[in-house]
Amino acid sequence: MSDEALYTALARALSGAGAVPALHVAFSGGLDSTVLLHLLIALSRRQPLPPIHAIHVHHGLQATADAWPAHCRQVCAALGVPLRIERVRVRSGASLEEAARQARYAAFSRALGPGEWLLVAQHRDDQAETLLFRLLRGAGVRGLAAMAPSRALGRGRLLRPLLDVSRTALEDYARRHGLRWVEDPSNQDVHYSRNFLRHQVLPLLQARWPQAQASLARSAAHLGDAQQLLDELAVDDLARAQRHSEFAWLNLPALALAPLASLSEARQRNALRHWLAPLTRLPDTNHWAGWKDLRDARPAAHPLWRLADGELHRADGHVWWLAGDWLHPPCGGLHWSNPAHALRLPGNGTLSFSAGAPPGPFEVRYRQGGEVMGVPGRGQRDLKRLLNETRLPGFVRARLPLVFQDGRLLAVANLAGLDRMGENGAWLCWHAPTSDQSLR
């Protein structure tokens, strides 16, 4: 592949970069990222490009890697590219490769400013390897679509401009231009699954089918198209399930159950995968039985489906996503000495009055059972019965703020008819915690 063809491929991938504040190259110092950075600087001399920066992530996993930041500094200094070095800690776990990848992309995400792009040097051979790896793990269409040419990352976007370029083409370019790069010795260790595929399986396939890597990469692209169609179908199906709930003030992700349950099993899973993807790591095939149990439970039940990063609950004809503070009971009673100021509830949002706060002090508690409350025109009523009348989802009741004075229950936050206090009838407003886990 000629230099001109590589410049053209890179320029095409960057065709929408005119308004981008900056381009960042994920620079390991290896062959692929060295070629990408060199290509990008060469292209910048031909056409206007945003400012170019490099980011090197140092994992600290092997002694030889300690010399790589110095090498990266030398390369970037020669090219006139500012370099940022991020040192990360890789958590121990079942897969060191996956833990290192997560730490690396977390660092990239933090480094990106609003609207900025991160360019990574993954190429066609990597795409073929990823497809084969995921196929052997039993991935579905989304996984077999392998690596997308671009996707959101942090406050910006990630681009893979070399996905249609072979590693051989990158090696040829590096030799033509006399480039130097570092070699990661762990890339030769066939104990790692990807290295086993790269060094032992793919060469065997290529010996029989010389175009194997190109064909696998092309299949990944076809599967990417199929996934796009599935995503579009999911958006339509989810739109019909985005019905208003009278408990929208909870600010929790929720879907109406009936429109989902009317779909075929495959479309239910497709819609839920699309909805859950920004919220949690998706369940494997066997774990989807939890969705059926949630969907088909009797109406009076309060089923839940535990997933990797939260829980799906069913209540009030909806399914609700809970994560973060919602998975832990709130702290006990709190003294509210100055009701004119909002009260922070540890692990449970904030509490305030809409206007004209009545004089305190008050005590804020959570349900213990047996509470009664005076209701205008109805006398003393059991709180449990009052909550049943509102149809408040069960998962909310244990964390709903209750305001007491001198041992008497005066108001229940956010529930019409129970949330008024004082001569001016000020509303007791609870701003519930979110379930945002910032996974994506």
C-alpha positions as CSV (number, residue, x, y, z in Angstrom):
1,M,0.0,0.0,0.0
2,S,1.6,3.3,-1.1
3,D,2.1,6.4,1.1
4,E,-0.5,8.2,-1.1
5,A,-3.1,5.5,-0.5
6,L,-2.5,5.6,3.3
7,Y,-2.8,9.4,3.3
8,T,-6.0,9.2,1.4
9,A,-7.5,6.6,3.8
10,L,-6.5,8.7,6.8
11,A,-7.9,11.9,5.2
12,R,-11.2,10.1,4.5
13,A,-11.5,9.0,8.1
14,L,-10.8,12.6,9.3
15,S,-13.2,14.3,6.8
16,G,-15.4,15.6,9.7
17,A,-12.6,16.9,11.8
18,G,-12.8,20.5,10.8
19,A,-14.6,21.7,13.9
20,V,-12.9,19.3,16.3
21,P,-10.9,21.2,19.0
22,A,-8.0,18.7,19.1
23,L,-6.8,15.2,17.9
24,H,-5.2,12.8,20.4
25,V,-3.3,9.8,19.3
26,A,-3.2,6.8,21.7
27,F,0.6,6.3,21.5
28,S,2.0,3.1,22.9
29,G,5.3,3.5,21.1
30,G,4.7,0.3,19.2
31,L,4.6,-0.1,15.4
32,D,1.0,0.6,14.8
33,S,0.7,3.8,16.8
34,T,4.1,5.1,15.6
35,V,2.9,4.8,12.0
36,L,-0.4,6.4,12.8
37,L,1.3,9.4,14.5
38,H,3.8,9.8,11.6
39,L,1.0,9.6,9.0
40,L,-1.0,12.2,10.9
41,I,1.8,14.7,11.0
42,A,2.6,14.1,7.3
43,L,-1.1,14.7,6.5
44,S,-1.1,17.9,8.6
45,R,1.5,19.3,6.3
46,R,-0.8,18.7,3.3
47,Q,-4.1,20.0,4.7
48,P,-5.3,21.9,7.8
49,L,-5.9,19.6,10.8
50,P,-6.8,20.4,14.5
51,P,-3.9,20.5,17.0
52,I,-2.3,17.0,17.4
53,H,-1.4,15.5,20.8
54,A,-0.2,12.1,21.9
55,I,-1.2,10.1,25.0
56,H,1.0,7.3,26.4
57,V,-0.6,5.1,29.1
58,H,2.0,3.4,31.3
59,H,0.5,0.3,33.0
60,G,3.5,-0.7,35.0
61,L,3.0,-4.4,34.4
62,Q,6.5,-5.3,33.2
63,A,10.0,-3.9,33.8
64,T,10.8,-3.4,30.1
65,A,7.8,-0.9,29.9
66,D,9.6,1.5,32.2
67,A,11.8,2.6,29.2
68,W,8.9,3.2,26.9
69,P,7.8,6.7,28.1
70,A,11.4,8.0,27.3
71,H,11.2,6.5,23.8
72,C,7.8,8.1,23.3
73,R,9.1,11.5,24.4
74,Q,11.9,11.2,21.9
75,V,9.6,10.3,19.0
76,C,7.1,13.1,19.9
77,A,9.8,15.7,20.3
78,A,11.2,14.8,16.8
79,L,7.7,15.3,15.4
80,G,6.9,18.3,17.4
81,V,3.9,16.7,19.1
82,P,3.0,17.4,22.8
83,L,3.0,14.2,24.8
84,R,0.9,13.4,27.9
85,I,1.9,10.3,30.0
86,E,-0.8,8.7,32.1
87,R,0.2,6.2,34.7
88,V,-2.5,3.8,35.7
89,R,-3.0,1.0,38.2
90,V,-4.3,-2.3,36.7
91,R,-6.7,-4.2,39.0
92,S,-6.0,-7.8,39.5
93,G,-8.6,-10.2,38.1
94,A,-9.4,-13.2,36.0
95,S,-8.2,-11.4,32.8
96,L,-5.1,-9.2,33.0
97,E,-5.7,-8.2,29.3
98,E,-9.2,-6.9,30.0
99,A,-8.2,-5.2,33.2
100,A,-5.4,-3.4,31.4
101,R,-7.7,-2.4,28.6
102,Q,-10.3,-0.9,31.0
103,A,-7.6,1.1,32.8
104,R,-6.2,2.3,29.5
105,Y,-9.5,3.5,28.1
106,A,-10.5,5.1,31.5
107,A,-7.3,7.2,31.2
108,F,-8.1,8.1,27.6
109,S,-11.6,9.1,28.6
110,R,-10.3,11.4,31.3
111,A,-7.9,13.0,29.0
112,L,-10.4,14.0,26.3
113,G,-11.8,17.4,26.4
114,P,-15.3,18.2,25.0
115,G,-15.7,17.3,21.4
116,E,-12.1,16.1,21.1
117,W,-11.1,12.9,19.2
118,L,-8.9,10.0,20.2
119,L,-7.3,8.2,17.3
120,V,-6.2,4.6,17.9
121,A,-4.1,2.5,15.5
122,Q,-6.1,-0.8,15.4
123,H,-6.0,-2.2,11.9
124,R,-7.6,-4.8,9.7
125,D,-5.6,-7.7,11.2
126,D,-6.8,-6.6,14.7
127,Q,-10.4,-6.5,13.4
128,A,-10.1,-10.1,12.1
129,E,-8.5,-11.3,15.3
130,T,-11.3,-9.6,17.4
131,L,-14.1,-11.2,15.4
132,L,-12.5,-14.7,15.7
133,F,-11.9,-14.2,19.4
134,R,-15.5,-13.1,20.1
135,L,-16.9,-15.9,17.8
136,L,-15.1,-18.5,20.0
137,R,-16.6,-16.9,23.1
138,G,-20.1,-17.2,21.7
139,A,-20.8,-13.5,21.2
140,G,-24.0,-12.2,19.5
141,V,-24.3,-9.8,16.6
142,R,-23.2,-6.8,18.6
143,G,-20.0,-8.5,19.7
144,L,-19.3,-10.0,16.3
145,A,-19.5,-6.6,14.7
146,A,-16.1,-6.3,16.4
147,M,-14.6,-2.8,16.6
148,A,-16.6,0.1,15.3
149,P,-14.9,2.7,13.2
150,S,-15.9,5.3,15.7
151,R,-17.8,5.6,19.0
152,A,-18.4,8.0,21.9
153,L,-15.7,8.1,24.5
154,G,-15.9,10.4,27.6
155,R,-16.6,13.9,26.4
156,G,-15.4,13.2,22.9
157,R,-15.1,10.4,20.3
158,L,-12.8,7.5,19.6
159,L,-11.8,6.9,15.9
160,R,-10.1,3.9,14.3
161,P,-8.9,5.3,11.0
162,L,-6.8,2.3,10.0
163,L,-9.4,-0.5,10.2
164,D,-9.2,-1.0,6.4
165,V,-5.3,-1.1,6.5
166,S,-3.3,-4.4,7.0
167,R,-0.5,-4.7,9.4
168,T,1.8,-5.5,6.5
169,A,1.0,-2.1,4.9
170,L,2.0,-0.5,8.2
171,E,5.2,-2.4,8.4
172,D,6.1,-1.4,4.9
173,Y,5.4,2.3,5.6
174,A,7.6,2.1,8.7
175,R,10.5,0.6,6.8
176,R,10.2,3.1,4.0
177,H,10.4,6.0,6.5
178,G,13.0,4.5,8.8
179,L,10.7,4.6,11.8
180,R,11.7,3.2,15.2
181,W,9.3,1.6,17.7
182,V,9.3,-0.5,20.8
183,E,8.4,-4.2,20.9
184,D,6.2,-5.4,23.8
185,P,7.5,-8.9,24.7
186,S,4.1,-9.9,26.1
187,N,2.8,-9.8,22.5
188,Q,4.7,-13.0,21.9
189,D,3.2,-14.9,24.9
190,V,0.7,-17.4,23.5
191,H,-0.7,-17.9,27.0
192,Y,-2.9,-14.9,26.1
193,S,-5.8,-15.8,23.9
194,R,-5.4,-13.0,21.4
195,N,-1.7,-13.8,21.0
196,F,-2.5,-17.5,20.4
197,L,-5.0,-16.5,17.7
198,R,-2.5,-14.0,16.2
199,H,0.6,-16.3,16.1
200,Q,-0.8,-19.8,15.7
201,V,-4.4,-19.8,14.4
202,L,-4.6,-16.9,11.9
203,P,-1.3,-17.9,10.1
204,L,-2.7,-21.4,9.7
205,L,-6.0,-20.0,8.3
206,Q,-4.0,-17.7,5.9
207,A,-2.0,-20.6,4.7
208,R,-5.2,-22.2,3.4
209,W,-7.1,-19.0,2.6
210,P,-4.7,-16.2,1.9
211,Q,-7.5,-13.6,2.2
212,A,-8.7,-14.9,5.5
213,Q,-8.0,-11.7,7.5
214,A,-9.6,-9.4,4.9
215,S,-12.6,-11.7,4.7
216,L,-13.0,-11.8,8.4
217,A,-12.8,-8.0,8.6
218,R,-15.4,-7.7,5.9
219,S,-17.7,-10.1,7.8
220,A,-17.3,-7.9,10.8
221,A,-18.4,-4.9,8.7
222,H,-21.5,-6.8,7.5
223,L,-22.4,-7.7,11.1
224,G,-21.9,-4.0,12.0
225,D,-24.6,-3.2,9.4
226,A,-26.9,-5.8,10.9
227,Q,-26.3,-4.4,14.4
228,Q,-27.3,-0.9,13.1
229,L,-30.6,-2.3,11.8
230,L,-31.2,-4.0,15.2
231,D,-30.4,-0.8,17.0
232,E,-32.9,1.1,14.8
233,L,-35.6,-1.5,15.5
234,A,-34.8,-1.2,19.2
235,V,-35.2,2.5,19.2
236,D,-38.7,2.1,17.6
237,D,-39.7,-0.5,20.1
238,L,-38.4,1.5,23.1
239,A,-40.2,4.6,21.9
240,R,-43.5,2.7,22.4
241,A,-42.4,1.8,25.9
242,Q,-41.5,5.3,27.0
243,R,-44.8,6.0,28.6
244,H,-45.2,8.6,31.3
245,S,-45.3,7.4,34.9
246,E,-46.8,9.5,37.7
247,F,-43.5,8.8,39.6
248,A,-41.3,10.4,36.9
249,W,-39.9,12.6,39.8
250,L,-37.8,9.6,40.7
251,N,-35.6,10.4,37.7
252,L,-34.9,6.7,37.2
253,P,-34.6,4.9,33.8
254,A,-38.0,3.2,33.3
255,L,-40.0,1.4,30.6
256,A,-43.7,0.5,30.5
257,L,-43.9,-3.3,30.7
258,A,-46.9,-4.0,28.5
259,P,-45.5,-2.7,25.2
260,L,-42.3,-4.7,25.8
261,A,-44.2,-7.9,26.7
262,S,-46.2,-7.6,23.5
263,L,-43.1,-8.1,21.4
264,S,-41.5,-11.4,20.4
265,E,-38.9,-12.8,22.7
266,A,-36.1,-11.8,20.3
267,R,-37.3,-8.3,20.0
268,Q,-37.7,-8.0,23.8
269,R,-34.1,-9.0,24.2
270,N,-33.0,-6.7,21.4
271,A,-34.8,-3.7,22.9
272,L,-33.5,-4.4,26.4
273,R,-29.9,-4.9,25.3
274,H,-30.1,-1.5,23.6
275,W,-31.6,0.2,26.7
276,L,-29.3,-1.5,29.2
277,A,-26.1,-1.0,27.2
278,P,-25.2,2.4,28.7
279,L,-26.3,1.3,32.2
280,T,-24.6,-2.1,32.8
281,R,-22.5,-4.8,31.4
282,L,-25.0,-7.0,29.5
283,P,-26.0,-10.4,30.7
284,D,-24.9,-13.6,28.9
285,T,-27.3,-15.9,27.2
286,N,-28.1,-18.1,30.3
287,H,-28.7,-15.0,32.5
288,W,-31.6,-13.8,30.4
289,A,-33.9,-16.2,32.3
290,G,-34.0,-13.5,34.9
291,W,-35.8,-11.2,32.5
292,K,-38.5,-13.9,32.0
293,D,-39.0,-14.3,35.7
294,L,-39.3,-10.5,36.1
295,R,-41.7,-10.2,33.2
296,D,-44.0,-13.1,34.0
297,A,-44.2,-12.7,37.8
298,R,-47.7,-12.4,39.3
299,P,-49.0,-8.8,39.5
300,A,-48.8,-8.6,43.3
301,A,-45.2,-9.7,43.3
302,H,-42.2,-7.4,43.5
303,P,-39.6,-9.2,41.3
304,L,-36.2,-8.0,40.5
305,W,-33.4,-9.0,38.1
306,R,-29.9,-8.6,39.4
307,L,-27.3,-7.6,36.7
308,A,-23.6,-6.8,36.9
309,D,-24.0,-3.1,37.8
310,G,-27.5,-2.8,39.2
311,E,-31.0,-4.2,39.4
312,L,-34.1,-4.1,37.3
313,H,-37.3,-3.9,39.3
314,R,-41.0,-4.2,38.3
315,A,-43.6,-1.9,39.8
316,D,-46.6,0.2,38.7
317,G,-46.7,-1.4,35.3
318,H,-43.1,-0.4,34.6
319,V,-39.6,-1.8,34.8
320,W,-37.1,0.4,36.7
321,W,-33.3,0.5,36.6
322,L,-31.7,0.9,40.1
323,A,-28.0,1.4,40.7
324,G,-25.6,3.4,42.9
325,D,-27.2,4.7,46.1
326,W,-30.5,2.9,45.2
327,L,-28.8,-0.4,46.0
328,H,-28.1,0.6,49.7
329,P,-30.5,1.5,52.4
330,P,-30.2,5.2,53.5
331,C,-28.8,6.3,56.8
332,G,-31.2,6.6,59.8
333,G,-32.9,9.6,61.4
334,L,-31.6,13.2,60.8
335,H,-32.1,16.4,62.7
336,W,-33.3,19.3,60.5
337,S,-32.8,22.4,62.5
338,N,-33.2,25.0,59.7
339,P,-35.8,24.0,57.2
340,A,-35.2,27.1,55.2
341,H,-32.1,25.4,53.8
342,A,-32.1,22.1,51.9
343,L,-31.1,19.0,53.9
344,R,-28.6,16.6,52.4
345,L,-29.7,13.0,53.0
346,P,-26.6,10.7,53.0
347,G,-27.0,8.3,50.2
348,N,-30.5,9.6,49.5
349,G,-30.5,12.9,47.6
350,T,-31.8,16.1,49.3
351,L,-34.9,17.4,51.0
352,S,-36.3,20.9,50.9
353,F,-39.5,22.9,51.1
354,S,-40.9,24.5,48.0
355,A,-41.5,27.9,49.6
356,G,-42.3,29.4,53.0
357,A,-40.7,26.6,55.1
358,P,-42.5,26.1,58.4
359,P,-40.5,26.6,61.6
360,G,-38.5,23.7,62.8
361,P,-36.7,21.9,64.1
362,F,-37.8,18.6,62.6
363,E,-36.6,15.1,62.5
364,V,-36.4,13.2,59.2
365,R,-36.9,9.4,59.4
366,Y,-37.5,6.5,57.2
367,R,-40.3,3.9,57.5
368,Q,-40.0,1.4,60.3
369,G,-43.6,0.1,60.2
370,G,-46.7,1.1,62.2
371,E,-46.5,4.8,61.4
372,V,-49.8,6.7,61.4
373,M,-50.6,10.2,60.0
374,G,-53.3,12.7,60.3
375,V,-55.0,13.4,57.0
376,P,-57.4,16.4,56.6
377,G,-61.0,15.1,56.5
378,R,-60.0,11.5,57.1
379,G,-58.5,11.5,60.6
380,Q,-55.6,9.3,61.6
381,R,-54.6,6.8,58.9
382,D,-52.1,4.0,58.8
383,L,-49.1,5.1,56.6
384,K,-48.9,1.7,54.9
385,R,-52.5,2.0,53.7
386,L,-51.9,5.5,52.4
387,L,-48.8,4.4,50.5
388,N,-50.8,1.5,49.0
389,E,-53.4,4.0,47.8
390,T,-50.7,6.0,45.9
391,R,-49.3,2.8,44.3
392,L,-45.8,4.0,45.1
393,P,-43.3,1.4,43.9
394,G,-42.2,-0.9,46.8
395,F,-38.5,-0.2,46.2
396,V,-39.1,3.5,47.0
397,R,-41.0,3.1,50.3
398,A,-38.0,2.3,52.5
399,R,-36.2,5.5,51.5
400,L,-39.1,7.9,51.2
401,P,-38.3,10.8,53.7
402,L,-40.8,11.3,56.5
403,V,-40.9,14.5,58.5
404,F,-41.7,14.3,62.3
405,Q,-42.0,16.9,65.0
406,D,-42.3,15.9,68.7
407,G,-42.8,12.3,67.6
408,R,-45.7,13.1,65.3
409,L,-45.6,12.3,61.5
410,L,-46.4,15.6,59.7
411,A,-45.6,15.0,56.1
412,V,-44.4,12.5,53.5
413,A,-42.2,13.9,50.7
414,N,-43.5,14.2,47.1
415,L,-46.9,12.4,47.6
416,A,-49.9,14.6,46.8
417,G,-52.1,15.2,49.8
418,L,-49.4,14.0,52.2
419,D,-46.6,16.5,51.4
420,R,-48.1,19.8,52.7
421,M,-46.9,21.5,55.9
422,G,-47.4,24.7,57.7
423,E,-49.9,27.5,57.5
424,N,-48.8,28.3,53.9
425,G,-49.1,24.7,52.8
426,A,-45.4,24.4,51.7
427,W,-44.6,21.3,49.7
428,L,-42.1,18.9,51.0
429,C,-39.8,18.1,48.1
430,W,-37.5,15.2,47.9
431,H,-34.8,15.2,45.1
432,A,-34.1,11.5,44.9
433,P,-30.6,10.1,44.1
434,T,-29.9,9.1,40.5
435,S,-28.8,5.7,39.4
436,D,-26.2,7.0,37.0
437,Q,-23.0,4.9,37.1
438,S,-21.2,6.7,34.3
439,L,-20.3,3.4,32.6
440,R,-19.9,4.8,29.2
